[in-house]
């Protein structure tokens, strides 16, 4: 019978995403559908499945893997970006003042959640509806990081300031309740250990981090398909941290979460993360969510008048606890998006399941109360994503064109600037020659400057750009300005060198700094060779409808997909794939990997949109 129930659960796990795709059910997360299906196939409706020891063990592994992957999702670079890597252009073009960065907004927003959760827990205790103050506060403060990440990925927002802010709020909404649950269990559990022993979890985590820090630097050289060392390391970390957590009286989910953070800090490759996702979301995690629905016996729960009363009250408490974030988000984002973000952070499920599992094992909550909390959480997962998808729209700061500043207005730069202005670029040119200004200012935006010193350019905002093109005829001046611009913080710099001697002297230094250099005579030689070897090259370069593009693939929607299966495969021609600094001659069966650089040709209008889609980090 155990095997039959497991087969039914696995069949349901297989059919759920297929049915959702067939009927285009995009408004509900897959995890929510899995819980609903678990309710249907469990004792609540058809009673096809009953949990056994085997299924319970697999479900426990599922929640451990889920929390591990949640820890792995935390992007610690978000903290660094806003503290140390904010470019001068980002500072200048910020919609609000720099104090409203994603990190600050998330801290302020979650602080309001903590305060409101404590107030709501006190209200429930005073009213007698739920007497466990700390457990209620922990539950009201939870946010489902996995569901939030899924919603942000679908909207391709993880690389945007709005997405980063909501993500960080959700990280706090999983990490803080996790720590709160650990302290709660340590204080109120009959078999808890001393609180100071919890520090051993952090000590072991730090030891593992230091021990395996160089792991991903060399494992590629010795890894084989029959060893899968990175996956073995991941499960070693999980088992070790779970064992340590349980040994000191903490919950196994805390150990799993910390293990995910450790692996994240080891900087695993994207391939490693994808394989771990495949193991977790392909097997263990669906069993956990479906089993949760199976264990939720609605026939029993809905016969209790108190449970029926608690469900809407707990649902309102989940929503109200997050409402303070609305005014925080309004400090930077427009009103509709502040509402959308607030609604999305009200989504809670994963940590609620974990907290209720611990509370039931400690016998500090009844089955009716646990069911009410869970059903209320299920309602947030249904309603909150609907509100988010209805109200969210792109922020003005996300629609800003790429800024390109040209230093030097001449026959080499002006035609390029004219063509770029027709696309997704905001072009400005600067010259110190009055005759060039008179010649070109009617064709492109040109600013006449008396001097081209680094300080003058900085004072006039020339360095406040995404791309700086140093196209002046004076090679030495271009070299000095390139170094000054890199010091200032310009992320991409392209430098023209007409004098090969000057280029030979400085090329290695500039390339080490990440500056891109080109020499016109060499470019002409390369073009002539291409014309001889491929007579159609000139036709392509002169084509006003099509052009050549290069893009780095950062969008997970298009990774691990064969070229022939790309939804826009008929609109572009991919001529080269650059992977790990090696050229790959692609064909229809070539699989696109995360971080690949694609060189392709296509219509200028559609290709630009495709390039933007491929480069959108999610």
C-alpha positions as CSV (number, residue, x, y, z in Angstrom):
1,X,0.0,0.0,0.0
2,X,2.9,2.3,0.7
3,X,4.3,1.9,-2.7
4,X,0.9,2.5,-4.3
5,X,0.4,5.8,-2.5
6,X,3.9,6.8,-3.5
7,X,3.2,6.0,-7.1
8,X,0.0,8.1,-7.0
9,X,1.9,11.0,-5.5
10,X,4.7,10.8,-8.1
11,X,2.1,10.6,-10.9
12,X,0.3,13.7,-9.5
13,X,3.7,15.4,-9.4
14,X,4.2,14.6,-13.1
15,X,0.8,15.6,-14.2
16,X,0.4,18.9,-12.3
17,X,2.8,21.0,-14.4
18,X,1.6,19.4,-17.6
19,X,-2.0,20.2,-16.8
20,X,-1.1,23.8,-15.8
21,X,0.8,24.3,-19.1
22,X,-2.1,22.8,-21.1
23,X,-4.7,25.0,-19.5
24,X,-2.3,28.0,-19.2
25,X,-2.7,28.3,-15.4
26,X,-0.1,30.9,-14.7
27,X,-1.6,32.8,-11.8
28,X,-1.0,30.2,-9.2
29,X,2.5,28.8,-8.2
30,X,3.1,25.1,-8.8
31,X,3.6,24.5,-5.1
32,X,0.1,25.8,-4.3
33,X,-1.4,23.5,-7.0
34,X,0.5,20.6,-5.5
35,X,-1.0,21.2,-2.1
36,X,-4.5,21.5,-3.6
37,X,-4.0,18.3,-5.5
38,X,-2.8,16.7,-2.3
39,X,-6.0,17.7,-0.6
40,X,-8.0,16.2,-3.5
41,X,-6.3,12.8,-3.5
42,X,-6.1,12.7,0.3
43,X,-8.7,11.9,3.0
44,X,-10.3,15.3,2.4
45,X,-11.9,14.2,-0.9
46,X,-11.1,10.9,-2.6
47,X,-8.9,9.2,0.0
48,X,-6.6,7.7,-2.6
49,X,-3.5,8.3,-0.6
50,X,-2.5,7.9,3.1
51,X,0.8,8.9,4.5
52,X,3.1,6.1,5.6
53,X,6.6,6.1,7.2
54,X,8.2,6.0,3.8
55,X,6.2,8.9,2.5
56,X,6.8,10.9,5.7
57,X,10.5,10.3,5.5
58,X,10.6,11.5,1.8
59,X,8.5,14.5,2.8
60,X,10.9,15.4,5.5
61,X,13.8,15.2,3.1
62,X,11.7,17.4,0.8
63,X,11.4,20.2,3.3
64,X,15.1,19.9,4.1
65,X,16.0,20.2,0.4
66,X,13.6,23.1,-0.1
67,X,15.1,25.1,2.7
68,X,18.6,24.2,1.4
69,X,17.7,25.6,-2.0
70,X,16.1,28.7,-0.4
71,X,19.5,29.4,1.3
72,X,21.2,28.9,-2.0
73,X,18.9,31.5,-3.6
74,X,20.1,34.4,-1.5
75,X,22.2,36.8,-3.6
76,X,24.7,38.3,-1.2
77,X,26.0,40.5,-4.0
78,X,22.9,42.6,-3.7
79,X,24.3,44.0,-0.4
80,X,27.7,44.8,-2.1
81,X,26.2,46.3,-5.2
82,X,24.4,49.1,-3.3
83,X,27.1,49.7,-0.9
84,X,30.3,49.6,-2.9
85,X,29.5,49.1,-6.6
86,X,26.9,51.8,-7.3
87,X,28.3,53.6,-10.4
88,X,28.3,57.4,-10.7
89,X,25.7,57.1,-13.5
90,X,23.4,55.1,-11.2
91,X,23.8,57.7,-8.5
92,X,23.1,60.5,-10.9
93,X,20.1,58.8,-12.5
94,X,18.6,57.4,-9.3
95,X,14.8,58.0,-9.1
96,X,15.1,59.0,-5.5
97,X,18.0,59.7,-3.2
98,X,20.7,57.0,-2.7
99,X,19.4,56.3,0.8
100,X,16.4,54.5,-0.8
101,X,18.5,51.6,-2.1
102,X,17.0,48.1,-2.1
103,X,19.0,47.1,1.0
104,X,17.6,50.1,3.1
105,X,14.1,49.7,1.7
106,X,14.1,46.0,2.6
107,X,15.4,46.6,6.1
108,X,12.7,49.3,6.7
109,X,10.0,47.2,5.2
110,X,10.7,44.1,7.2
111,X,11.0,46.2,10.4
112,X,7.4,47.2,9.9
113,X,6.5,43.6,9.4
114,X,8.1,42.6,12.7
115,X,6.3,45.4,14.6
116,X,2.9,44.5,13.1
117,X,3.4,40.8,13.6
118,X,4.1,41.4,17.3
119,X,1.0,43.6,17.6
120,X,-1.2,41.1,15.8
121,X,0.1,38.3,18.0
122,X,-0.7,40.3,21.1
123,X,-4.2,41.0,19.8
124,X,-4.9,37.3,19.3
125,X,-3.5,36.5,22.7
126,X,-5.7,39.2,24.4
127,X,-8.8,38.1,22.6
128,X,-8.2,34.5,23.5
129,X,-8.3,33.3,19.9
130,X,-4.7,32.0,20.0
131,X,-2.7,32.1,23.2
132,X,0.9,31.4,22.0
133,X,2.2,34.9,21.4
134,X,5.7,34.1,20.1
135,X,4.5,31.3,17.7
136,X,1.8,33.6,16.3
137,X,4.4,36.4,15.8
138,X,6.8,34.1,14.0
139,X,4.0,32.8,11.7
140,X,2.7,36.3,10.8
141,X,6.2,37.4,9.9
142,X,6.9,34.6,7.4
143,X,7.3,35.2,3.7
144,X,7.6,32.4,1.1
145,X,10.9,33.1,-0.6
146,X,10.5,30.3,-3.2
147,X,7.1,31.6,-4.4
148,X,8.3,35.2,-4.5
149,X,11.4,34.2,-6.5
150,X,9.2,32.3,-9.0
151,X,6.9,35.3,-9.4
152,X,9.8,37.7,-9.9
153,X,11.5,35.4,-12.4
154,X,8.3,35.2,-14.5
155,X,8.3,39.0,-14.7
156,X,12.1,39.0,-15.2
157,X,12.5,41.4,-12.3
158,X,15.4,39.9,-10.3
159,X,17.9,42.2,-12.0
160,X,15.8,45.3,-11.4
161,X,15.8,47.5,-8.3
162,X,12.2,46.6,-7.6
163,X,12.9,42.9,-7.8
164,X,16.0,43.2,-5.7
165,X,14.0,45.0,-3.0
166,X,11.2,42.4,-2.9
167,X,13.7,39.6,-2.9
168,X,15.6,41.0,0.1
169,X,12.4,41.6,2.0
170,X,11.5,37.9,1.3
171,X,15.0,36.8,2.4
172,X,14.4,38.5,5.8
173,X,10.9,37.0,5.8
174,X,12.5,33.5,5.7
175,X,15.7,34.1,7.7
176,X,14.3,36.0,10.7
177,X,11.4,33.6,11.4
178,X,13.9,30.7,10.9
179,X,16.0,32.2,13.7
180,X,12.9,33.0,15.8
181,X,11.7,29.4,15.4
182,X,15.1,28.1,16.5
183,X,15.0,30.2,19.7
184,X,11.4,29.4,20.3
185,X,12.1,25.6,20.1
186,X,15.2,26.0,22.3
187,X,13.3,27.8,25.0
188,X,10.0,25.9,25.0
189,X,11.0,22.4,23.8
190,X,11.3,19.8,26.6
191,X,14.4,18.3,25.1
192,X,16.2,21.5,24.0
193,X,19.8,22.2,24.6
194,X,21.5,25.3,25.9
195,X,21.1,28.3,23.7
196,X,24.9,28.9,23.4
197,X,25.2,25.6,21.7
198,X,23.4,27.2,18.7
199,X,26.6,29.0,18.0
200,X,28.1,25.7,17.1
201,X,26.0,25.7,13.9
202,X,27.6,29.0,12.8
203,X,31.1,27.7,13.9
204,X,30.7,24.5,11.8
205,X,29.3,26.5,8.9
206,X,32.4,28.8,9.0
207,X,34.7,25.8,9.2
208,X,33.1,24.2,6.2
209,X,33.2,27.4,4.2
210,X,36.9,27.9,4.9
211,X,37.7,24.2,4.2
212,X,35.9,24.1,0.8
213,X,36.5,27.6,-0.3
214,X,38.9,26.6,-3.2
215,X,36.7,23.6,-4.2
216,X,35.0,25.1,-7.3
217,X,38.4,26.5,-8.5
218,X,39.8,23.0,-9.3
219,X,37.0,20.5,-9.3
220,X,36.2,21.1,-13.0
221,X,39.6,19.6,-13.8
222,X,38.9,16.3,-12.0
223,X,35.1,16.1,-12.2
224,X,33.6,13.2,-14.2
225,X,30.0,12.4,-15.1
226,X,30.4,9.3,-12.9
227,X,31.6,11.4,-9.9
228,X,29.5,14.6,-9.8
229,X,31.7,16.0,-7.1
230,X,29.7,19.3,-6.7
231,X,26.5,17.4,-6.0
232,X,28.3,15.1,-3.5
233,X,29.6,18.2,-1.8
234,X,26.1,19.7,-1.6
235,X,24.6,16.6,0.1
236,X,27.6,16.4,2.4
237,X,26.9,20.0,3.5
238,X,23.2,19.3,4.0
239,X,23.7,16.1,6.1
240,X,26.5,17.7,8.1
241,X,24.6,20.8,9.0
242,X,21.3,19.0,9.7
243,X,23.1,16.6,12.0
244,X,24.8,19.5,13.8
245,X,21.6,21.4,14.1
246,X,19.7,18.4,15.6
247,X,22.6,17.6,17.9
248,X,22.4,21.1,19.6
249,X,18.6,21.0,19.9
250,X,17.9,23.2,16.8
251,X,15.6,22.3,13.9
252,X,16.9,20.4,11.0
253,X,15.5,23.1,8.6
254,X,17.9,25.6,10.1
255,X,20.8,23.4,9.4
256,X,19.6,22.9,5.8
257,X,19.1,26.6,5.3
258,X,22.6,27.4,6.6
259,X,24.0,24.6,4.4
260,X,22.5,26.4,1.4
261,X,24.1,29.7,2.5
262,X,27.5,27.9,2.8
263,X,27.3,26.5,-0.7
264,X,26.1,29.8,-2.1
265,X,29.2,31.5,-0.6
266,X,31.4,28.9,-2.2
267,X,30.2,30.3,-5.6
268,X,29.0,27.2,-7.4
269,X,28.6,27.2,-11.1
270,X,25.2,27.8,-12.6
271,X,25.2,24.1,-13.8
272,X,25.6,22.9,-10.3
273,X,22.6,25.0,-9.1
274,X,20.5,23.7,-12.0
275,X,21.3,20.1,-11.2
276,X,20.4,20.6,-7.5
277,X,17.1,22.3,-8.6
278,X,16.5,19.3,-10.8
279,X,17.0,16.9,-7.9
280,X,14.9,19.0,-5.4
281,X,12.1,20.2,-7.6
282,X,12.1,17.1,-9.7
283,X,11.5,14.6,-6.8
284,X,11.7,15.5,-3.2
285,X,10.0,18.9,-3.0
286,X,6.8,17.9,-4.9
287,X,6.4,14.9,-2.5
288,X,6.6,17.4,0.4
289,X,4.0,19.8,-0.9
290,X,1.6,17.0,-2.1
291,X,2.0,15.2,1.2
292,X,1.2,18.5,3.0
293,X,-2.1,18.6,1.2
294,X,-2.8,14.9,1.9
295,X,-2.2,15.5,5.7
296,X,-4.7,18.4,5.6
297,X,-8.0,16.7,6.3
298,X,-10.6,19.3,5.5
299,X,-13.5,17.1,6.5
300,X,-12.3,17.3,10.1
301,X,-11.1,20.9,10.0
302,X,-14.2,22.4,8.5
303,X,-16.5,20.8,11.0
304,X,-14.9,22.9,13.8
305,X,-16.6,26.3,14.2
306,X,-13.5,27.7,15.8
307,X,-11.4,26.7,12.8
308,X,-13.8,28.3,10.4
309,X,-13.5,31.5,12.4
310,X,-9.7,31.4,12.6
311,X,-9.1,30.8,8.9
312,X,-10.3,34.3,7.7
313,X,-8.7,35.9,10.8
314,X,-5.3,34.3,10.2
315,X,-5.6,35.3,6.5
316,X,-6.2,38.9,7.4
317,X,-3.3,38.8,9.9
318,X,-0.9,37.5,7.3
319,X,-1.9,40.3,4.9
320,X,-2.1,43.1,7.5
321,X,1.4,42.2,8.9
322,X,2.9,43.1,5.5
323,X,0.9,46.3,4.9
324,X,3.5,48.6,6.4
325,X,5.8,47.7,3.5
326,X,3.4,49.6,1.2
327,X,4.5,53.0,2.5
328,X,8.1,52.0,2.5
329,X,8.0,50.9,-1.1
330,X,6.3,54.1,-2.1
331,X,9.5,56.0,-1.1
332,X,11.1,54.8,-4.4
333,X,8.5,53.0,-6.5
334,X,5.2,54.1,-8.0
335,X,2.0,53.5,-6.1
336,X,0.7,50.6,-8.1
337,X,4.0,48.8,-7.8
338,X,4.2,49.5,-4.1
339,X,0.8,47.7,-3.8
340,X,1.9,44.9,-6.0
341,X,5.1,44.4,-4.0
342,X,3.3,44.5,-0.7
343,X,0.8,41.9,-1.9
344,X,3.6,39.6,-3.1
345,X,5.4,39.8,0.2
346,X,2.2,38.7,1.9
347,X,2.6,35.3,0.2
348,X,3.5,32.7,2.8
349,X,3.7,29.0,2.7
350,X,7.1,27.4,3.0
351,X,8.1,28.7,6.4
352,X,4.5,28.3,7.7
353,X,4.7,24.6,6.9
354,X,8.1,24.3,8.6
355,X,7.0,26.2,11.7
356,X,3.8,24.2,12.0
357,X,5.7,21.0,11.7
358,X,7.9,22.0,14.6
359,X,5.1,23.3,16.7
360,X,3.1,20.1,16.3
361,X,6.1,18.0,17.3
362,X,6.4,20.2,20.4
363,X,2.6,19.9,21.0
364,X,2.3,23.7,21.4
365,X,-0.5,23.9,18.8
366,X,-3.7,21.9,18.1
367,X,-4.5,20.2,14.8
368,X,-7.4,22.6,14.2
369,X,-5.2,25.7,14.8
370,X,-2.5,24.2,12.6
371,X,-5.0,23.6,9.8
372,X,-6.4,27.1,10.1
373,X,-2.9,28.6,9.8
374,X,-2.1,26.4,6.8
375,X,-5.4,27.1,5.0
376,X,-5.0,30.8,5.6
377,X,-1.5,30.6,4.1
378,X,-2.9,28.7,1.1
379,X,-5.3,31.6,0.5
380,X,-2.4,34.1,0.5
381,X,-0.7,32.0,-2.2
382,X,-3.8,32.2,-4.3
383,X,-4.8,35.8,-3.8
384,X,-1.4,37.6,-3.5
385,X,0.1,36.6,-6.9
386,X,-3.1,37.6,-8.6
387,X,-2.9,41.1,-7.1
388,X,0.8,41.3,-8.0
389,X,0.3,40.3,-11.6
390,X,-2.6,42.7,-12.0
391,X,-1.0,45.9,-10.6
392,X,2.7,45.6,-11.5
393,X,4.1,47.5,-14.5
394,X,7.6,48.5,-15.5
395,X,9.2,51.3,-13.5
396,X,10.4,54.4,-15.3
397,X,14.0,53.7,-14.2
398,X,13.8,50.3,-16.0
399,X,12.9,51.9,-19.3
400,X,15.9,54.1,-19.5
401,X,17.9,53.7,-22.7
402,X,21.6,52.7,-22.6
403,X,23.7,55.8,-22.4
404,X,26.6,56.1,-24.9
405,X,28.9,59.1,-24.8
406,X,31.3,59.7,-27.7
407,X,34.5,61.8,-27.1
408,X,35.4,63.1,-30.6
409,X,33.0,64.0,-33.4
410,X,34.5,62.9,-36.7
411,X,33.9,60.7,-39.7
412,X,34.6,57.6,-37.6
413,X,32.2,58.3,-34.8
414,X,29.3,60.4,-36.2
415,X,27.9,57.7,-38.5
416,X,27.9,55.1,-35.7
417,X,26.2,57.6,-33.4
418,X,23.5,58.2,-36.0
419,X,22.7,54.5,-36.3
420,X,22.7,53.9,-32.6
421,X,20.2,56.7,-32.0
422,X,17.6,54.7,-34.0
423,X,17.8,51.8,-31.5
424,X,17.8,51.5,-27.7
425,X,20.6,54.0,-27.1
426,X,20.7,57.5,-25.7
427,X,23.7,59.0,-27.6
428,X,25.7,62.2,-26.8
429,X,28.8,63.5,-28.5
430,X,31.5,65.9,-27.3
431,X,34.2,67.7,-29.3
432,X,36.8,70.4,-28.7
433,X,37.0,71.4,-32.4
434,X,34.6,74.3,-33.3
435,X,34.7,73.3,-37.0
436,X,33.6,69.7,-36.2
437,X,30.9,71.1,-34.0
438,X,29.6,73.3,-36.9
439,X,29.7,70.3,-39.3
440,X,27.9,67.7,-37.2
441,X,25.7,69.3,-34.5
442,X,22.7,69.4,-36.8
443,X,23.0,65.6,-37.4
444,X,23.6,64.3,-33.8
445,X,23.6,65.9,-30.3
446,X,27.1,67.4,-30.1
447,X,28.5,69.5,-27.2
448,X,31.4,71.8,-27.8
449,X,34.0,71.9,-25.0
450,X,37.1,74.1,-24.7
451,X,39.3,71.4,-23.1
452,X,39.2,67.6,-23.0
453,X,40.9,67.1,-19.6
454,X,39.7,64.4,-17.3
455,X,38.4,66.9,-14.8
456,X,36.5,69.0,-17.4
457,X,34.8,65.8,-18.7
458,X,34.0,64.7,-15.2
459,X,32.5,68.2,-14.4
460,X,30.4,68.1,-17.5
461,X,29.0,64.7,-16.7
462,X,30.7,63.0,-19.7
463,X,31.8,60.1,-17.6
464,X,28.2,59.5,-16.3
465,X,27.4,56.9,-18.9
466,X,27.0,53.2,-19.5
467,X,29.4,53.1,-22.5
468,X,32.2,55.6,-23.2
469,X,33.7,55.7,-26.7
470,X,37.0,57.5,-26.9
471,X,37.1,58.2,-30.6
472,X,39.5,61.2,-30.6
473,X,42.3,61.2,-33.1
474,X,44.9,61.8,-30.4
475,X,45.9,58.3,-29.1
476,X,47.8,59.6,-26.1
477,X,44.8,61.6,-24.9
478,X,42.5,58.6,-25.4
479,X,44.8,56.5,-23.3
480,X,44.9,59.0,-20.4
481,X,41.1,59.6,-20.5
482,X,40.5,55.8,-20.6
483,X,42.4,55.4,-17.3
484,X,40.6,58.4,-15.7
485,X,37.2,57.0,-16.8
486,X,37.9,53.6,-15.4
487,X,39.0,55.1,-12.1
488,X,35.8,57.2,-12.1
489,X,33.7,54.1,-12.5
490,X,32.6,53.8,-16.1
491,X,31.8,50.2,-16.6
492,X,32.5,49.9,-20.4
493,X,35.1,51.9,-22.3
494,X,36.0,51.5,-26.0
495,X,39.2,53.3,-27.1
496,X,40.4,54.2,-30.7
497,X,44.1,54.0,-31.4
498,X,45.2,55.2,-34.8
499,X,48.9,55.0,-33.8
500,X,49.9,51.4,-33.5
501,X,53.1,52.3,-31.6
502,X,51.0,54.0,-28.8
503,X,48.7,51.0,-28.8
504,X,51.6,48.5,-28.4
505,X,52.9,50.5,-25.5
506,X,49.6,50.6,-23.5
507,X,47.5,47.6,-24.9
508,X,48.3,45.1,-22.1
509,X,47.7,47.7,-19.4
510,X,44.3,48.7,-20.8
511,X,43.1,45.2,-21.5
512,X,44.1,44.3,-17.8
513,X,41.8,47.2,-16.8
514,X,39.0,45.8,-18.9
515,X,39.2,48.6,-21.5
516,X,38.3,47.5,-25.1
517,X,40.7,48.8,-27.8
518,X,40.6,48.9,-31.6
519,X,42.9,50.1,-34.3
520,X,41.3,51.4,-37.6
521,X,44.0,50.0,-40.0
522,X,43.8,46.6,-38.4
523,X,40.0,46.7,-38.5
524,X,40.2,47.5,-42.2
525,X,42.6,44.6,-42.8
526,X,40.2,42.3,-41.0
527,X,37.3,43.5,-43.1
528,X,39.2,43.0,-46.3
529,X,40.2,39.4,-45.3
530,X,36.5,38.7,-44.4
531,X,35.5,40.1,-47.8
532,X,37.9,37.7,-49.6
533,X,36.9,34.7,-47.5
534,X,33.2,35.5,-47.4
535,X,32.0,37.8,-50.2
536,X,28.6,38.3,-48.5
537,X,30.2,40.1,-45.6
538,X,29.9,43.6,-47.2
539,X,26.3,42.9,-48.1
540,X,25.6,42.1,-44.5
541,X,27.5,45.2,-43.2
542,X,25.7,47.5,-45.6
543,X,22.3,46.0,-44.9
544,X,20.0,48.6,-43.4
545,X,17.5,46.1,-42.2
546,X,19.8,43.5,-40.5
547,X,22.8,43.8,-38.3
548,X,25.3,41.7,-36.2
549,X,24.8,41.5,-32.5
550,X,26.6,40.0,-29.5
551,X,24.8,39.2,-26.2
552,X,25.6,37.3,-23.0
553,X,22.8,35.0,-22.0
554,X,21.7,35.7,-18.5
555,X,18.0,34.8,-18.8
556,X,17.3,31.3,-17.4
557,X,14.3,31.0,-19.7
558,X,16.7,30.4,-22.6
559,X,19.4,28.3,-20.9
560,X,19.6,24.5,-21.3
561,X,17.6,24.9,-24.5
562,X,18.7,23.7,-28.0
563,X,19.0,26.5,-30.6
564,X,16.4,24.9,-32.8
565,X,13.9,25.0,-29.9
566,X,14.3,28.7,-29.1
567,X,11.0,30.5,-29.6
568,X,12.7,33.0,-31.9
569,X,15.0,30.6,-33.7
570,X,13.4,31.6,-37.1
571,X,14.1,35.3,-36.5
572,X,17.9,35.3,-36.0
573,X,20.9,33.3,-37.2
574,X,23.5,32.4,-34.5
575,X,26.9,32.2,-36.1
576,X,29.1,31.8,-33.1
577,X,28.8,30.7,-29.4
578,X,31.6,31.9,-27.1
579,X,31.8,29.7,-24.0
580,X,34.7,29.9,-21.5
581,X,36.7,32.0,-24.0
582,X,36.4,29.3,-26.7
583,X,34.5,29.6,-30.0
584,X,31.9,27.0,-30.7
585,X,30.4,26.6,-34.2
586,X,26.8,26.1,-33.4
587,X,24.1,24.0,-35.1
588,X,20.4,23.4,-34.3
589,X,21.3,20.8,-31.6
590,X,23.7,23.1,-29.8
591,X,22.5,23.7,-26.2
592,X,22.6,27.3,-24.9
593,X,24.3,27.5,-21.5
594,X,24.1,30.3,-18.9
595,X,26.8,32.9,-19.5
596,X,27.3,32.0,-23.2
597,X,28.0,34.9,-25.6
598,X,26.0,34.6,-28.8
599,X,27.0,36.3,-32.0
600,X,24.0,36.5,-34.2
601,X,22.4,38.4,-37.1
602,X,18.8,39.5,-37.5
603,X,16.4,42.3,-38.3
604,X,17.4,45.4,-36.3
605,X,14.0,45.8,-34.7
606,X,13.3,42.2,-33.6
607,X,17.0,41.4,-32.9
608,X,17.3,44.3,-30.5
609,X,14.3,43.0,-28.5
610,X,15.7,39.4,-28.6
611,X,19.0,40.6,-27.4
612,X,17.4,42.5,-24.5
613,X,15.4,39.4,-23.6
614,X,18.5,37.1,-23.6
615,X,20.5,39.6,-21.5
616,X,17.8,40.2,-18.8
617,X,19.1,38.5,-15.7
618,X,16.4,36.4,-13.9
